[in-house]
Amino acid sequence: MRLACVQTRGELGLAAPEVGVEVHLGGGLPGLGIVGLAETTVKESRERVRAAIGQSGFEFPGRRITVNLAPADLPKAGGRFDLAVAIGVLAASGQVPVGDLAGCELFGELSLSGALRPVPGLLPALLATRAAGRTAIVPAGCEAEASLVTGLDLRVARDLAAVARHLHQVERLPLVAAGASARKAPGPFEDLSDVQGQPQARRALEIAAAGGHNLLMIGPPGSGKSLLARRLPGILPLLSEDEAVESAAIASVAGVLPTQGWRLPPFRAPHHTASASALVGGGTWPRPGEISLAHNGVLFMDEIAEFARPVLESLREPLETGRIAIARASRTLEFPARIQLIGALNPCVCGFHGDTRRQCRCTPDQIHRYQERLSGPFLDRIDIRVEVPRTDYRLHAETPGEASAAVAARVAAARASQLARQGHINAQLPAAALRDCCLPDADGVRLLEDAARRLHLSRRACDSVLRVARTVADLASHAAVGRAAVAEALGLRRGLGRDLREGTGNPQSI
């Protein structure tokens, strides 16, 4: 046989388009040429394939070998095509049978000895393989990642020779048991009982968790902002199976498999020196950034005012749409970015503006410039803003706060009611559905309208207040949104009356 075709898949963001590896043996000077918009790493597979075939006990054909990676207009990069090319060469030269190749997709990079090395970004390809109803053969080093996919006939191989024996039906490759090695139990979590005092901030954290709302905590250094934020995963519900696989697929493309327990929401905390590309994604061959790695989970931005202004502004569209599009000259890729943003902010440069125990050394102009680092449109997308004041330190007199387990139970009950009522958590509720799901009673409507007029709230801000008020009512198991829920939502958005952009009126007195 002089022509063989082997199936594999390329990488295009979270998509995994099918790639047909067509191998033809023809006349002419011996050699191996690869066509089909292959980048350097793919073209270098010629030497890897040649050495691996020889080291595995097979004969490399002394013919003119042409390898076509179809479709021709799809860019191909990486070493994931090595195994498919090698098997294609062996099949075209009649050294392995082609019977099982039609329903099989091959992935793996070859070493010169014929051993198979792991390849990054494999999980989206395996999900596409499952959808196509085919079998997959992957390197043994990818077993942990591959085991996340259920309902797929998946086999692992350590070298090229083992794959050849499998195709000859001499020694079948072992099946991967779904979930056997990668689905670790969640926890243990950092517990909320470690947080002493801070009833307002704890309440805000619970409401944010219950509705998936963005949260900004403002307070002096050491008041417990980071302590609270890092305990948020312990009160969030676990991800569904589909959400967990989706988040794992993003991590796979980025080359960072999740290390936390299976179905635990991602928690990402980039340093404030991170660039815009690191946060939203980018590169010549676009990769997901921190905001996509936090998809279905939490993005914690400590010292949020220290992030560069363009970095913060780049978050505005993803916070609104839940997706991020990375445009390059050759391609535009879109990654999901549905996150819950948690920010921690000092009130000024020295950190003690408004502190009753330490005097602020900043001038009014310095305070204004520091707070101006967060623009009005950016703040408009943050649903809850709460002050975290300094508390007294009493080593022996302190009693443990409420444990995360009790708070998590209330959060889970509130989220269950939201999903049953509208199919979304409140933070993701479309504006068109607000009137049906979040409309307050008459007193609540009057309060919100008066607050919008006196505090100059935008329509987006009013919608945000309605969503938070709906979450407050859900936590109290109330079917209707009352005046008290609207008042609490306004108070949480106002940050105890000291807002960074809006007026200083007290919504409770409106």
N, C-alpha and C positions, 0 to 999 in steps of 0.2 A: 504494500500500500504506500502510495506516495503523498497522500493528503490526509491530514487528521485535524480535527477540531476539538478543542477542549474549552470548557466553560469556566470562567472566573468572574470577578467583579472589580470595578475600579472604585475610586473614592472621589466624591464630589460633595463636600460638606457632609451633611447627614444622609445624603442619597448615596446609593451604591449601584450605579448603572451596570448592566450586564456587559461583559467583555468576552468576545469570542476569540480565542487564540488559535489561529489557523496556521498550520505548519505544512509547508510544501517542500518535497525533495525533488530537485530537478538537476539537469545537466549543467556543466560549467565547472569553473574552479571551485574546489572545496572551500566552504566558509559558511558563516551564519549571519544573516542580516535581519534586523528588526525594523519594521515600518508600522505606522499607525500613531503618529504624534507622541512618540515615546520620548521621555526626558532622559537625561544622562544616566540616572540610576537604573532605568529600565534597560537601556542599551548595554550597560555594563554586565547585565545578566548573561550575555554571550559567553564570557569567560567562566562565570560561575557554573553555568549549565554544562559547558564542555568538561570542566574538571569533575563536577559531581557525577556525571554519567560514567566517566571512566573509573572513578573511585568506587562506584556502586556495582562494578562488575559487568557493565554493558559496553557495547561498542558505539563510539560516536561515529555517525555516518560520514563517509568521505565523499559527500555530495554537496551541491550548492543548496543550502537550506534557507528558505525565506519564511520568516514569522510575521504574520499580519495580526495586529491587535485591533480588532474591529469593535465599534465604529471608528473610522479614521479621524473624525473631527473631535473626539473626546480625549483630552489630555490624560496621559498615564504617567504616574510617578511611583517610586518606591520599589521594593523588592518583592512585593506580594505576588508578582506574576511568574517568578522563577519556577515554581513547581509545575504550573500549568505548561510553561514552555518546555520544560524537560520531559514531561509525560507526552506532550505533543510530538516531540522529536522521536521518542521511543515508539509511540504508536504509529507514526508515519513510516518508520523503518521496520515495522513489524515485530518489534521486540516485546511489546505488551499488547494484549487484546484491547479492542475498542468497545466491547459489548457494554460495559458498565459506565463508560464515559459520558454517554448521552444524558443521563440523569444525575450527573455528579458535577459539583463545582469544587475547584482546587485552589487552595491558598497557602502560601508559604515562601519564605526566602531560603535559598540554598547556600550552604557553606561549600567550600571547595572539596570537603570530604564527603559531601552528599547528605549531611545532617540538615534538618529543617530548623530554621530560626523563627521566632515569633514575629508577627507583623502588627503594626499599630492600626487602629481604626477598623478592627475586624467585626465588631458587634453590628454596625449597620448592614454590613455585607451579609452576615448570617441571618439577620431578620429578613432581608430581601430574598435570600435563598429559601428560607422557610415559606415565604409567600409564593415562590415559584414552584414549590413542591418537589424540590430536589434534595439530594444528599450532599453533605459537605465534608471535605477532608481538610483538616487544619493541623498546624504544628502542635506537638505535645505541649510546648510552652504556652500555648494559648488556651489550654483546657479550662482554667479558672474563668476567663472571660467568656468562652464559648458556652460554658455550662449555665449561663444566665438565660439562654434561649431555650424555651420549652417547645415541644412539638416538632422537633427537627431531628432527622436521622443524621447524627453528627459523629464523625470518627476522627481520631487523632493519630498522627504518625510521627515517628522520631527521625526518619530519614527517607530518602528517595527509594531505597531498596524495599522498605516496608510497604510503600505505596504500590510498587510493582508487584510484590507478592500478593497484595490484596486484589489487584486487578486480574492476576492469574488465578485467583481463588485458591491459592495455596495456603495462605495464612491471613485470615480476615483481620482488619484493623479493629481495635477495641472501640466500643461505643462510649460516648460521654454521657454520664448520668446527669440530667438537668438539675442544676442547683446543688450538686454535691459538694463543690469546693468553694463557690463564691458567695453563697447566700448565708452570710453570717448573721447571727442574732443581733438586734440593735442594743446599744448601750454598752456599759453603764453611762448615764448622763450626769452632767453637773447639775446639782439639785438646787431648786429655788429656796430650800430651807437654809442655805448658806447666806442668803441675803437678809440682813437685819434692818427692820424699819422699812422706809420707802414705800408706804402704802399706795401713794398716787402712782409711782412708777410701776409697781407690781400690777396694779389695776390696768394701767395702760398696756403693759406687756401682755396681759391676759386677753384684753380686747383685741390687740393686734394679732395675736395667735388665733383667736376664734374666727376673725373675719379675713385674715391674710392681709391686713392693712400695713402700709409703710409707716415707720415710726422714727421720730427724731427725739433723742434725749439730750437735754441741755443742762449742764451743771458744772461745778468746779472740779478740778482734778481730784481723784480719789473718792468721789461721791458714790461710785458703784455703777456707772453707766456700762462699762465693758462687762462687769460682773453679771449684770442683768441680761445683756445681749447674748452672752455665751450660754445662758441657761434657757434660751428660747427653744432650741431643738428638743429639750426634754419635755416640753408641754405641747409640741406640735403633733398632730396625728401622723401615723405612718403613711407613706405613699401607697397608692394602689399598685398592682402588679405592672400595669401599662406605664404609669408614671415613673416607676423605678427603672424599668427597662429603657425608657426614653432618656432619663438622666444618665444612666450608665452608658448609653450610646454616645452621648455628647462627650463624656469623659474618655471614652475609647478613642474618638477622633482626635481629642487633644493629647492622647498618649498618657493619660493619668487615670488609671482605673480607680473607682471609688474604694477607699479604705475603710469607711464606716460600715455599720451594719446594713444588711439588705433592707430596702424600703425606708431607710432613714432619710429625711429630707437633707439635701446638701447644705453645708454651711461653709461659705467662703468669706475670708477676711483679708482682702488684699492690703498691702502696705500703702500709706498715703503717697509714696513716691511712684506708684504705678502709673504707666503712661495710658493714653487713651486706647492704643492698640491692645495693651495688656488687659484692659478692662472690657472693651467691647469686641475684641478679636481683630485679626488682621494678618498681615504677612503676604509675601508673594504668592504662596499657596495658602489661602485663608484658613485660619484655625479659630475655633471658638475661644473667646476670652472669659474673664472671670464672671461676667454677667450671665453668659450662657452656661458656664459650669455650675452656677447657682440656680439654674432652671428647676422649677418645682421646689425650691428651697429658699434659703436666706442669704442675702449679700449684706455683710456687716462692714460698714465703713467707719472705722474708728478715726477720731480726729478728722472729721469729714471736711472741715474748713481748710485743712492743710493740703487736700487734693488740688491739683491744678484746675483752674476754672474751666478750660476746655474739656477736661476729663469729666467733670460733673455735668456740664451741659450735654455731653454725648449720651447721658443716661436718660434724657428727657423723653425721647421717642420710645425707647424700649420700655420705660415705665408705663407709658400710655398704651402701647400696642402689644407688648409681650413678645416682640420679635425684633431681631437686629439684622439688617441687610449690610453686608460688606461688599463694596463695589471695587473692582479692580479693572484694569484695561481689558484683560482677557476674559473675565468672568465676574458674575455677581452671585454671591452665595448668601443664603438666609439661614440664620440659626434661631432657635427658640430662646426666649429670654424672659419668661414669666417668673418674676422673682418677688420676694418680699424684702424691701430695703429697710435696713435698720442702721441709723446713723447716730454717732455720739459726737457732741459738740461742746467745747468750752465756750462760755459767754463772751470771752474777749481774749486778747493775746496772752495776758498773764493768767487768765482763768478764774479771776476772783470778782468779776463784776457782779454786783448784787449779793455777794456773800456777806453774811452778818458777822463773820468771825475774822475775816482777813480783808484788809483794805486793798482795793484795786489800784494799780499803779498806771493804768492806761488813761490816756486823754479821751475825751468824747469822740474826737476825730479818729483815733486809733480803733476804738470800739466799733464805730460806724463802718470803717473800711474792712475790719475783720468780719463783721456780719454780712457785709455786701458781697463776700466771696460766695455766698449762696444766693443765687438770683431768685427773683420773685417767681418766674415760671417753674423753676426747679422745686422751690418750696411748695408751690401750689399742688404738686403731685404727691406730697407727703401728707397723709391723712391725720396722723396723730403727732402732736408735739408736746412734750411734757418736760417739766423741770425736775431735775434730780438734785435736791439740795444736800448740803453736807449734814451728816448726822453725828451725834455724840458717840464716842467710843467707850463702851462699858464691857470689859472683858468678862466679868463674873455675873453681871446682872442681865445680860442678854438672853432672850429665849429664842429658840429656833423659829423661823418663819414657816409659813404653810409649805408643805412639801410639793414637789412638782407633780406627783401622782394625783393629788386631789385637784390641782388646777387643770391638769391634762384631761381629767374626766369631764369637767365642765366644758372645756374647749371642744372635746370630741362630741359631746351632746349638742353644742351649738352648731358645729359644722354639719352634723347629721341632719339637723332641722333645715339648714340652708340648702343642702343638696336635695333633700326631699321636696322642698318648696319650689326651688328655681333651677336646680341642676348646676349651680355655680356657688362658690363661696362669695361672700358679699363684696369683697374687694374686686372681683372679676365680673360683677354684675353689669351688663351693658346699660348705657344711659337710657335706652328705650324701655327697659324693664323697671326702672326706678319707681315710676308712678304705680305700677301694679304691686311691687314687693315692699317698697320702703316708704310709701306715703304716710306721714304722721296723722294723728288726729287733729282736730281743728285748733286746739291750743298749741300743738307742736308746729303746725303750719304757720301760725301767727308769729311764734317765737323765731322761727327760721327766717321768715320774710323780714322781720324787724332787724334781725342780726345781719342779714345780707345787706340791708340798706345802710345801717349805722356803721358797720365794720367794713363796708366796701368789698364784700366777698364776690369772687367771680362765680360764674356758673359751674365751673369745674369744682371750685371749693364747696359750693352748696351741694353738689352731687356727692362729694366726698363726705360731707357732714351727714347726709341721708344714709350713706352706706354704713358709717360708723354707728349711727343711731340704731340702724337695723340690727347690727351686731350686739349692741348693748341690750336691746330687747330680747334677742335670741339667748343671751347668757342668762337673762332673768326668766326665760321660758314664757315670754309674753307674745301673743299672736299679733298685737297691734303695737305700733311705735308711738309712744306717748310723749308728752312735753318733757318729762324727766329724762328720757333717753336722748332727745334732741339737745337739751341743756347740757348733758354730760358730754355729748359729742362736740358741741361748740366749745366747751371748756377744755377738752383734750386738744382740740385743734389750736386753741389760743395759747396753750402752754402756761396756764395759770395767770393769764392776763398780760404776759410780757411776750409779745410776738416779735419776730424778726422783721416782718414786712408790713403787717396790718396795724390798725389802730389799737388803743390800749383799753378799750371799754370792757366791762365785765358782762359776758353774755347772760349770766344768771340774773342780772338786774334789768335786762331788756323787757 
